[in-house]
């Protein structure tokens, strides 16, 4: 089950999470959504299929359709959960899968998949985003799942590292039948023990109450809550404790720029945590007729960061000042926050919708750069 938000019911009987509490008077309450779907398309974004698997192996993708999200159902169904890389055609039989744990440890071991499944417990709802999530793909490499698995700390404690400075190299099955046009093989990441403990990392065996599917990393994958998906290794088959001075992996180097590193460090210890900073974007623009007048409602999500922010701001073109988002309330343990903003454009035209957080203690480099800007064409006011 989804955890972390109390539920409220508004006058229309719709359940809302605590991150989006309805106002006493909804200006759209007596209005009517216009058009076939009641929403406007974002412009300058590719017409890629959404919520449908496409391609294969390293070139396989599934882009989630964020426009369909509703606050009363924040979990992404497994069949619509994003996929950055699909399963290899050479993947071994999951029934005999083992995770080899070794390196500089007192107790090397082989973890069978059945023992991991028996030890699995609910780990809660967590958001995952690909570091290569882009506007052209409608920012569809972003989803929230309800996970179950085994805390990595429990496994590492049993292995007993010989050095407190040992780093943890997590690797996944990485052989493919086809040559990729878009990616290079390299499924591994090096963490410090402190990073893994702070994030609450775990080996996942279930997604949304069911065993993982192959495309989502079955039989076992790493989940590092709050980190980009490139660090959440799929098809985990080896965990190795290594020395403090170890080279960064090819996966780390490939994603260095996308995870806001300072250049491409040669050593793993020089990498900053690949955490998802505070971010926000609109997911749909609703067009309404309210008492004979055209009005628009911007619906969006906010996610990432290590602490809730008090205010999210929005603007619709570079000449405007930012204004507070009408309906925004972020809760620490919500994987993403739903928000809405009522909008009455003054003239027809193309508008670039940009969000901002103006809190000095909050780091939001992608948001500050305009990375999550989306544009819409208004033809009727």
Secondary structure, DSSP 8 states (H G I E B T S, - for coil): ---S--EEE-TT--EEETTS---SS-TTTT-EE-SSSSEE-EES------SS-BS-GGG-BB---GGG-BTTB-S--GGGS-BSS---TT---GGG-EEEEEESBSS-EEEEHHHHHHH-EEEEEEEEE-TT--GGGTT-SEEEEEEEEEEHHHHHHHH-BS-TT-EEEEEE----SS--SS-----EEEEEHHHHHHHT-EEEEEETTEE--GGGTTT-EEE-TTB-GGGS-SSEEEEEEE-SS-B--HHHHHTTTTTT-SS--SBGGG----B--SEEEEEEEEEEEETTEEEEEEEEEEE-SSS--S--EEESSTTS--EE-SB----TT-SEEEEEEEE--SSSEEEEEEEE---TT---HHHHHTTT-EEEEE---
